[in-house]
Amino acid sequence: MPLTPPLTPLTRDRLRQLLSRHAQPRLGGLRRVVATVLVLLAVVAWVRPPPRAAGEPTVPLLVAARDLAPGSTLRAADLRIVRAPESLLPDSALTAADQASGRVLAGAASRGEPLTSTRLVGRENTRLTTGDPSAVGVPVRLADPEVAALLTPGARIDVVTASPGTGSPGVVLAAGATVVTVRETSDEPGRLVVIAVPPDTATRLASVSLGQPVAVTLR
């Protein structure tokens, strides 16, 4: 039986070129499919939230039931209890409505935002706002109520006596004070500004502001 003659080098080169032409479109299509799958997996991993650890306990968490303005006095309708993983709770998180009901919110809070004890006007908030553990809050009304609209929690101000029409210079009552919050009141016109000052300044500021109007300068 005659043997098949071996392929010549020229024939082998042509055969290799022919096979490579047919393989390249298939290889390119496979690469496109793999790339598409990888993109889809990346999108799913980005959109899907990380799974909660199996069996991780949930605990009550107090959140804002609606958008709240700075200086709001919190009522039952402003508050809502949700369940959240224990590991996600802030250190000063509140877990019951009676912990915040009737308290004043220092800064704004959006609907669903967790409420903490440091967000409420009081010693903890004053300490964090000023960085001074001994600072105390003093509520004052300004001679010009419109100026209160320019103040925000954390703003640094100087408080001075105001004597409109007298031409006498004002006396500095508190230098470098920090605004804790600004709130509306229903019993008197204008806004009430709560200011954090050192204890030795607080008594004088409180007594003077009761007897005469005060003004502020922004730093």
Beta strands, then each sheet from edge to edge (+ up, - down):
strand 1: 58-64
strand 2: 79-85
strand 3: 136-141
strand 4: 156-161
strand 5: 172-184
strand 6: 191-197
strand 7: 214-218
sheet 1: 1+ 2-
sheet 2: 3+ 6- 5+ 4- 7+
end
